[in-house]
Amino acid sequence: MCEPHDDDSDAVTVGIIDDDPMICQAMSLILTDYSHGALAVAFTARSVEEGLRLSEGMPPNVVLMDINIPGGKDGIEGTYAFRRLPVPPHVLILTSLSPSGMAERAIEAGAEGFVSKTDPPQEMIQRVLGVQQGSPQFNAGSQRQLLRELNSDKPMQRQAAARAALDSLSERERTAVLLSAQGLRNIEIAEKMFISERTVKAHLSTAADKLGLNRIQLARLVERAGL
């Protein structure tokens, strides 16, 4: 683990999670030395658990998350975990590999793009700055893979995973999510569930926090589950 850097208050803070210490060191040097103060490395960590611990109290603006982390949480689970934080950072998947199903699963977990470990330094920096400004970051390779996965013949596998995620919610949370996915407004959901609109908002918020998804992503999850 590297010690946190003293950073400029205007700099975008970045956490790097990769089980290879050489990758952590290289990425830290690239982001620090080539960004001319635009980025500051808050921490590097060799596991998701370590990254979460280092993020307590002040999460970075952006997390670069390796996809294949042996032992503990992998990059997909790590993305879910970081996106459930009270102040969730943007997550970019840091990878040089393209395991089957990775791109689609990462997006469903809340990732907003990909950074290849072989990208030129300035391209890496622009992706971090871009995601902090709210722009999803997908290079040509990740776009092609995502399209292949979306068009691949794996409907039952995707449906089972989506249903398992929804089944992890309480009955009330799940009902609220299903009704919301039908396009009902909070007040309409409240009428159907015989609860207050405030309680509906609480159920949807809790469901979103548990799964690390926003309302649009929740609707996509319901669609995928075939419910």
Secondary structure, 3 states (H helix, E strand, C coil): CCCCCCCCCCCEEEEEECCCHHHHHHHHHHHHHHCCCCEEEEEEECCHHHHHHHHCCCCCCEEEEECCCCCCCCHHHHHHHHHCCCCCCEEEEEECCCCCCHHHHHHHHCCCEEEECCCCHHHHHHHHHHHHCCCCECCHHHHHHHHHHHCCCCHHHHHHHHHHHHHCCCHHHHHHHHHHHCCCCHHHHHHHHCCCHHHHHHHHHHHHHHHCCCHHHHHHHHHHHCC
